[in-house]
Amino acid sequence: MTKKWLLSVALGAALVSGSAFADTLRIGTEGAYPPYNFINDDGKLAGFEVDLGNEICKRVDMTCEFVQNEWDSIIPNLIAGNYDAIMAGMSITEERQKSIAFSDEYKPVDASLYAAAKGDTFDFDKLEGKSVGVQGATIQAAFAEEKLGENNTIKSYEKPDQSIADLAAGNVDMVLADGEFIRTATGGSNGMLEVVGPEEMIGGGIGIGLRQDDEKLAEKLNAALADMKADGTLDEVMSKYFKDVKPYKAD
């Protein structure tokens, strides 16, 4: 009788735990890629994707729980079940879709930009002998290796702010990253850094990363995103963090 009672309690606890888990959406994010995601002055995760994630959770009647995770292990930890979704400025690419699924995009594709020390000039038509900083495992890193790696040195960093710090210190000639990140970094450099060179259109729009077997969750999140696009809420959230972004709501 005692063993049966203990088993009953254990099963009941498991069911309660499962129900609670189903009401919580755990979102992995880097916390190091402003304005998408960053740590604010209070030491808390903040940014476009935190605001967006909280609004999505309201619409799907779930509680958001943000989990900070290093970029290079953010996909493996999603697959391992350490959180349920990724919102980390992640572009939708065919290569990533081999291992994870994506929601519909929640931000249109943004041109990637180069940052360099103010006054530095480069011939991008035949760039040679330069050092280019990128964050590892990004679409910019793959682009730089393929397009620039033969005649230049590509230096990979674990965190994007490390590449900017090395640029400011003169240890690399330029940094290639998402346009909004570069604009934020150069704008906050007290005139030390500036945007240089061409815009590079790399990858697709940005979406929520999901496990490939989470079809029901994808349906819920896509429905919420569609509603936000239709009623203009997504445009409002984007406008807090980005300039000149193409709106989703039809005129």
For each residue, the residues with C-beta under 8 A, 3 or more apart:
1: 4 5
2: 5 6
3: 6 7
4: 1 7 8
5: 1 2 8 9
6: 2 3 9 10
7: 3 4 10 11
8: 4 5 11 12
9: 5 6 12 13
10: 6 7 13 14
11: 7 8 14 15
12: 8 9 15 16
13: 9 10 16 17
14: 10 11 17 18
15: 11 12 18 19
16: 12 13 19 20
17: 13 14 20 21
18: 14 15 21 22
19: 15 16 22 23
20: 16 17 23 24
21: 17 18 24
22: 18 19
23: 19 20 61 62 63
24: 20 21 62 63 64 65
25: 53 56 57 60 62 63 64 65 84 85
26: 65 66 67 82 83 84 85
27: 49 53 64 65 66 67 83 84 85 86 87
28: 66 67 68 69 74 77 78 82 83 85 86 87 88 209
29: 37 45 49 50 53 66 67 68 69 86 87 88
30: 33 37 68 69 70 71 74 88 89 159
31: 37 38 39 45 68
32: 37 38 39 71 159 160 161
33: 30 36 37 38 47 71 88 89 160 178 181
34: 37 38 47 181 184
35: 38 47 48 180 181 184 241 242
36: 33 47 48 49 88 89 178 180 181 241
37: 29 30 31 32 33 34 45 46 47 48 49 50 87 88 89
38: 31 32 33 34 35 45 46 47
39: 31 32 43 44 45 46
40: 43 44 45 46
41:
42:
43: 39 40
44: 39 40
45: 29 31 37 38 39 40 50 66 68
46: 37 38 39 40 50 51
47: 33 34 35 36 37 38 50 51 241
48: 35 36 37 51 52 107 237 238 240 241 242
49: 27 29 36 37 52 53 87 88 89
50: 29 37 45 46 47 53 54 66
51: 46 47 48 54 55 237 240
52: 48 49 55 56 87 106 234 237
53: 25 27 29 49 50 56 57 64 66 87
54: 50 51 57 58 64
55: 51 52 58 59 228 233 237
56: 25 52 53 59 60 64 221 224 225 228
57: 25 53 54 60 62 63 64
58: 54 55 61
59: 55 56 224 227 228
60: 25 56 57 220 221 223 224
61: 23 58
62: 23 24 25 57
63: 23 24 25 57
64: 24 25 27 53 54 56 57
65: 24 25 26 27 83
66: 26 27 28 29 45 50 53
67: 26 27 28 29 82 83
68: 28 29 30 31 45
69: 28 29 30 73 74 77 82 83
70: 30 73 74 158 159
71: 30 32 33 74 88 135 136 137 138 158 159
72: 136 137 158
73: 69 70 76 77
74: 28 30 69 70 71 77 78 86 88 90 209
75: 78 79 86 96 99 100 209
76: 73 79 80
77: 28 69 73 74 80 82 83
78: 28 74 75 81 82 83 84 85 86 100 209 210 211
79: 75 76 99 100 211
80: 76 77
81: 78 211
82: 26 28 67 69 77 78
83: 26 27 28 65 67 69 77 78 86
84: 25 26 27 78 210 211 214 217
85: 25 26 27 28 78 208 209 210 217 221
86: 27 28 29 74 75 78 83 90 100 208 209 210
87: 27 28 29 37 49 52 53 90 208 209
88: 28 29 30 33 36 37 49 71 74 209
89: 30 33 36 37 49 178 181 206
90: 74 86 87 96 102 206 207 209
91: 96 109 139 202 203 204 205 206
92: 96 97 102 105 203 204 205 206 207
93: 96 97 139 203 204
94: 97 98
95: 98 142
96: 75 90 91 92 93 99 100 102 209
97: 92 93 94 100 101 102
98: 94 95
99: 75 79 96 212
100: 75 78 79 86 96 97 209 210 211 212
101: 97 209 210 211 212 214 218
102: 90 92 96 97 105 207 208 209 210
103: 106 207 208 210 218 221 222 225
104: 207 222 225 226
105: 92 102 108 204 205 206 207
106: 52 103 205 206 207 208 225 234
107: 48 110 205 206 238 242 245
108: 105 205 245 246
109: 91 201 203 204 205 206
110: 107 178 179 180 242 245
111: 179 199 200 201
112: 139 140 143 176 177 178 179 182 199 200 201 202
113: 176 177 178 179 182 183 195 197 199 200
114: 132 174 175 176 182 195 196 197 198 200
115: 164 167 174 175 177 182 185 186 193 194 195 196
116: 120 122 167 173 174 175 193 194 196 197
117: 120 167 168 170 192 193 194
118: 191 192 193 194
119:
120: 116 117 173 174 196
121: 196
122: 116 127 130 173 174 196 197
123: 126 127
124: 127 197 198
125:
126: 123
127: 122 123 124 130 148 151 152
128: 151 152
129: 151 152
130: 122 127 152 153 173 174
131: 152 153 154 155 171 172 173 174
132: 114 144 148 152 153 154 155 172 173 174 175 176
133: 155 156 157 163 166 167 172 174 175 176
134: 138 140 141 144 154 155 156 157 163 175 176 177
135: 71 138 140 141 156 157 158 159 160 163 177
136: 71 72 141 156 157 158
137: 71 72 141
138: 71 134 135 141 142 177
139: 91 93 112 142 143 202 203
140: 112 134 135 143 144 176 177 178 200 202
141: 134 135 136 137 138 144 145 154 156
142: 95 138 139 145 146
143: 112 139 140 146 147 148 176 200 202
144: 132 134 140 141 147 148 149 154 176
145: 141 142 148 149 154
146: 142 143 149
147: 143 144
148: 127 132 143 144 145 151 152 154
149: 144 145 146 152 154
150:
151: 127 128 129 148
152: 127 128 129 130 131 132 148 149
153: 130 131 132
154: 131 132 134 141 144 145 148 149
155: 131 132 133 134 163 166 172
156: 133 134 135 136 141
157: 133 134 135 136 160 162 163 166
158: 70 71 72 135 136 162
159: 30 32 70 71 135 162 163
160: 32 33 135 157 163 164 177 181
161: 32 164 165 185
162: 157 158 159 165 166
163: 133 134 135 155 157 159 160 166 167 172 175 177
164: 115 160 161 167 168 175 185 189 193
165: 161 162 168 169
166: 133 155 157 162 163 169 171 172
167: 115 116 117 133 163 164 170 171 172 174 175 193
168: 117 164 165 189 192 193
169: 165 166
170: 117 167
171: 131 166 167
172: 131 132 133 155 163 166 167 175
173: 116 120 122 130 131 132
174: 114 115 116 120 122 130 131 132 133 167 196 197
175: 114 115 116 132 133 134 163 164 167 172 182 185
176: 112 113 114 132 133 134 140 143 144 200
177: 112 113 115 134 135 138 140 160 163 181 182 185
178: 33 36 89 110 112 113 140 181 182
179: 110 111 112 113 182 183 199
180: 35 36 110 183 184 241 242
181: 33 34 35 36 89 160 177 178 184 185
182: 112 113 114 115 175 177 178 179 185 186 195
183: 113 179 180 186 187 195 243
184: 34 35 180 181 187 188
185: 115 161 164 175 177 181 182 188 189 193
186: 115 182 183 189 193 194 195
187: 183 184
188: 184 185
189: 164 168 185 186 192 193
190:
191: 118 194
192: 117 118 168 189
193: 115 116 117 118 164 167 168 185 186 189
194: 115 116 117 118 186 191
195: 113 114 115 182 183 186
196: 114 115 116 120 121 122 174
197: 113 114 116 122 124 174
198: 114 124
199: 111 112 113 179
200: 111 112 113 114 140 143 176
201: 109 111 112
202: 91 112 139 140 143
203: 91 92 93 109 139
204: 91 92 93 105 109
205: 91 92 105 106 107 108 109
206: 89 90 91 92 105 106 107 109
207: 90 92 102 103 104 105 106
208: 85 86 87 102 103 106 221
209: 28 74 75 78 85 86 87 88 90 96 100 101 102
210: 78 84 85 86 100 101 102 103 214 217 218 221
211: 78 79 81 84 100 101 214
212: 99 100 101
213:
214: 84 101 210 211 217 218
215: 218 219
216: 219 220
217: 84 85 210 214 220 221
218: 101 103 210 214 215 221 222
219: 215 216 222 223
220: 60 216 217 223 224
221: 56 60 85 103 208 210 217 218 224 225
222: 103 104 218 219 225 226
223: 60 219 220 226 227
224: 56 59 60 220 221 227 228
225: 56 103 104 106 221 222 228 229 234
226: 104 222 223 229 230
227: 59 223 224 230 231 233
228: 55 56 59 224 225 231 233 234 237 248
229: 225 226 234 235 248 249
230: 226 227 249
231: 227 228 249
232: 235 236 247 249
233: 55 227 228 236 237
234: 52 106 225 228 229 237 238 248 249
235: 229 232 238 239 245 247 248 249
236: 232 233 239 240
237: 48 51 52 55 228 233 234 240 241
238: 48 107 234 235 241 242 245 247
239: 235 236 242 245
240: 48 51 236 237
241: 35 36 47 48 180 237 238
242: 35 48 107 110 180 238 239 245
243: 183
244:
245: 107 108 110 235 238 239 242
246: 108
247: 232 235 238
248: 228 229 234 235
249: 229 230 231 232 234 235
250:
251:
